[in-house]
Amino acid sequence: MSQAHANHTCPFHWRRALRQLPYDQAARKRTVSLTLNSDLYAKAKAQGINASQVAEAALAEALAARLTEQARAEIGQDLAAYNAYVDRHGSPAEMLRDHLAARDGRPDDPA
């Protein structure tokens, strides 16, 4: 096995890690009390719908949506901070390009 695979730094492992559920599926079940519309519950039960499974799936989906929303907000803040830095100091990529050109004795403008 390569070192990248051993350290989980290759893209395959990153993609796999990003798809992991945000909770422990193997955690023990806990009895909770939910308030549901009695007619809805009765009709769903008559159709063989497992309310616990549906509730767990809905909670998992709601949790994933909330975590995605939070991550997008954090990314938005990070992008705003980066853009403010670029506005104040210039592009890091351009600074690096200029530095490397000066180090290598090449002109700044490739044209």
N, C-alpha and C positions, 0 to 999 in steps of 0.2 A: 504494500500500500504506500502510495506517495505521501510525503510529509504534508502536503496540502489537504489530502483526504483525512489523514490522522488528526490534523488540527481543525478540521471542519471549516477551512477557509476557502474551499473551492466553490464556484457558483452553484453547483448541484446542491450542496448542503445548505447554502443560504436560501435558495428557493424553497427547499423542503422545510427549513426552519420558519420561513415566513408563512407557510400554510398551516402550521400547527395551531391547534385550538387554544384559545386564551384561558382555558381552565382544564383541570385534571379530570379526564373522562373516567378514570379508575377510582375516583373518590367515592366513598360510600354514599348511599342514598340517605336523604334526610326527610322525615315527615314534616310537611308544612301545611298550613291552612290557607286555602284560596277561596275567594268569594266569586262565584260564577252565576250567570243567569241560569236558573233552574231548568227552564224549558230547553235552552241550548244544550246544557249538560245531558239531560235525559235523551234528547234526540241524537246527540253524538254517541252516547253510550249504546243506544239501541242500534246504531250503525256499526258498532264494534270499534269505535275510535277510543284509543287509550288517552285519556285526558292528561295523565302524567307525562307521557312521551311527547304529546303536543306542547304542553307547557314548557318542558325542558328544552325542546327544539326552539320554541319561540324566545325563551330567555337567552339561549345561546346566540341566536340571531341578533337579538337586541343588544347583547353585550358586545358582539363583534362590530355592530354598527356604531355603537358608542365609542369603542376603542379606535375605530377607523376615523371617526369624526375628531377625536382628540389628537390622533397622530397627524391628521391633515392640518389642524390648527397649529400644532407645534412646528410642522414643516413650513407653514405660512409665516410664522414668526421668524424662523431661521432664515428664510429667503428674504424677508424684509430687512433683517440685520445684515445679511450679505450685501444686498443692494445698497444699503446705507453706507457700508464700508467702501464699496466700489465708487459710489458717488463722492465720498470724501477722499479716498486714497488712490483710486484707479483700479483697473482690473488686475488681479493677481496673475492671470495668464499672460497679460501684456507685460507686466513687470518681469516675469520669469523669462519670457521671450527676449526682452531687452537685455536682461542680465546674461543670458546664454550667448546672445549675439556679441555682446561686449567682451565676454570671456574668451570666445572663440575668434575674436578679431573680425567678425563679419559686420557688414553694414546693417543698421536697424531696418531699413526698408528693402525687402526682397525684390522689388521691381526694378 
